[in-house]
Amino acid sequence: MVLDHELDQAKEILGAGGVVALPTETVYGLAAMIDNEAGIRRIFAIKERPFFDPLIVHISDLEQKKQVISDWPEIAEFLAKKFWPGPFTMVLPKHP
């Protein structure tokens, strides 16, 4: 069970460009704020992952898509409204 102070600590770390570990359905993942290049670079360094290898981006609502996606076709809008929130993934072109 995650406690409020742990969430506050994670928010502080993320806000400062840091990286946090979090559980997923199958493994622990590393997370950083998508709009913080230092945090993203830290994930690549920690994982010793080449920078051209893509990362998964999670958004909290459809409005946030404007920050990360360069082209949002009508079918993506339909699918997002039908299946989100939920375990549904779309692969779309990234925003620069």
C-alpha positions, 0 to 999 in steps of 0.5 A: 500500500502506498502512503500519502508521504510516499506519493508526496516524495515521488512527486518531489523527486519527479518535479526535480527531474529525478527518477522513481521506480514503480510497480506495474502488472508484471515488473517494476518500471522507471518513471520521469516527467515527460517534459523534463529532459534531465529525468528522461536522460537519467532513465536511459543512463540507468538502463544503459539504453540507447537514446533512440530506443523509445520509452512508453509515455502515459498521459493522465487525460486526453488534454495532455496528448497535445504535449506528447503526440504530433498527430492525433487522428479521428480513430485515435480519439474514438478509441481513446474515448471508448477504451480509456481509462483501461489497458489499451495502448496506441502507438502514435507519432511523438511531438518534437 
